[in-house]
Structures are given as structure tokens and as C-alpha cells.
Amino acid sequence: MALLAQAGSPAQPPADGLAPRRPVLRALKYVVAIGSVCAVATVGVVVGLNRLTGAGPVTERCTAELDGSDWYLSPEQADNAALVAGKAVARGLPARAATIGLATALQESKLINIEHGDRDSMGLFQQRPSQDWGTAQEIMDPVYATNAFYDVLVKVEGYQDMAVTDAAQTVQRSAYPDAYAQHEMRSRAWASALTGNSPGALSCELAPVADDDQIAPDAARDVVVGRLGRDLGLAPATGAADPNLQDPASSTVTVDATPLTPDDPARGAWATGQWAVATAHATQAIQVHVGDQVWLREEAAWVPAETRLTPGEVRITVDAAE
């Protein structure tokens, strides 16, 4: 009100002694409108500066799309999801198994390899040494924990036709048997992408690889090769450069994904390619080429490639120091 009074002489009160309402309301509307414009302008400046500086997204995240809906995970969660689904594919299990595994890990640990839980529970699936799941050291190894989960799941008769929460409960024997159901749709979306059934459905919004984090090309390549073997049981075919490569200092790993799905090489390639996107935060991947599509880290999207790869072939390019 003090600001309004400075604009001119104060108005005389009416005969009934009530303060005038309309001028005040009108002035308040102007103040709100000006504030809204300023807020929008500020957001626009922040977004614009973010793009100009190339700082990357404010919040890094990964997305799996299914039936028109986007389902998000953090880069750390996506990395673990890639392992859980990757092990299902490597073992020749159906996408349903991956969905059950992901729903279980989301409920038990939020897909984070934690060292604590209820009583002696720990790891991705909150398995307990006292319940013969293995030693604490073994359970904290996400590869061991994931294989241990699937070792029990595959013994559940008819698990493919069971409700996700029932199948998960049969393995886990949780005190909250219905809790797994809330994660089914998210898990289906991620399982469908990571098993290659939904091509081009998984992407990550990641910041550029920092100069201080870059390592030598051979070392960067070894990181990808090690993870390929650990998660998918695949070995690289060659280290040839990808024609789509924009940064000559980077290193490309070419993979033959046919062993994953011998009867459907294209699906194996998409399973491997989208695994590579989901693990890009850890491996420093900046480009993934599958078929006639290439995922670019700077675009956070799949775009048409200059060349088409043969079915089953995948090229993963990682950032590296010059």
C-alpha cells in the first residue's frame, strides 16, 4: 500500500468511510501480472544460459517409454536396471522375468545396491545371509545377487503366467506381499526396452563428460568391454571407428550381440544398445549405434544414422582424453 500511495495524492475516503476497493484490486492485478512476467523471463534466462554454456541437464535422468507413458529412473538406478534385465537376457529368460526382477529390486532397494535393510537384509534384492542367500560379501555383489534371484525364480512353476507381485513374493517371502504390484508398469517399460522388445524406447539426459573424468582411449574402451562381459556375457568384435563419430579422441567398441538372441539378432542388438545407453553415466558413452539409429548423448535422443549396421551389430562410442 505504501508503494501505491507514492504514485499520487491519496484519494479522499467516501462518505460511508469504507476504503475504495476497485483501484486497490486493479493495482494488485498489475503487481501480480508484472511478477508473473518477471518469473517467466527468469526461467527463460536460466534455460537459455544452461543451453548456451553446455552444462547439461539440471537433473540427470533416464527414461523408458511404453504405450505413450514415460517412466524415469536416476542414472544409478538405470545402471542397476541394465544389469538386472541384462542378466535375464543373457540367461535366455523371457522379458517377464526381467519385469519381475526389476519390480522386486525397486521395492526392496529402490534399485540401489545398499548395505543395510530390515535385520540382516542387504543389496539390490535385500537378500539375507541368515536365510541362505549367500554371504554378506556375495549378496553385495549385484551380479551374484541378481543371479541368485533368478536361480530361485526359474524354479517357480508357471511364474511367467503369475501376477508380477505373486511371482516376486514367491521368491522373496516378504512381509508385504502386495507391495511389488506398484512397480509393475515402470518395470514393464524398462524390461521391454532392455530386452530389446521396444527399440529406441530408452534414453538418458546426461551432462557432458567432464574433462577431469576423461581417461585414455584404451582404458575407456576397457570399461565398456568389462561391463559388456559382466552384464551381458558379450565380448567386443572390433574397435573400429564409427562413421557417425564426431569426436576423433573417442573410442568405439563394436559388438556382435547375436549370441544374446540367436533367432532374432535385431532384438539382441537393441537389448545391447539400450543397455549401453542405460549405463552411459558409468561408462562415459556418448554415442550408441544400432541398425539405422544412433543415440547421441548431447541430444539425449535416438536420431537417424548415416549408415545402417547389420542385424546384431552394435557400436558403442565412449568419450576419452586426447
Secondary structure, 3 states (H helix, E strand, C coil): CHHHHCCCCCCCCCCCCCCCCHHHHHHHHHHHHHHHHHHHHHHHHHHHHHHHHCCCCCCCEEEEEECCEEEEECHHHHHHHHHHHHHHHHCCCCHHHHHHHHHHHHHHHCCCCCCCCCCCCECCCCECHHHCCCCHHHHCCHHHHHHHHHHHHCCCCCHHHCCHHHHHHHHHCCCCCCHHHHHHHHHHHHHHHHCCCCCCCEEEECCCCCHHHCCCHHHHHHHHHHHHHHHHCCCEEECCCCCCCCCCCCEEEEEECHHHCCCCHHHHHHHHHHHHHHCHHHHCEEEEEECCEEEECCCCEEEECCCCCCCCEEEEEECCCC
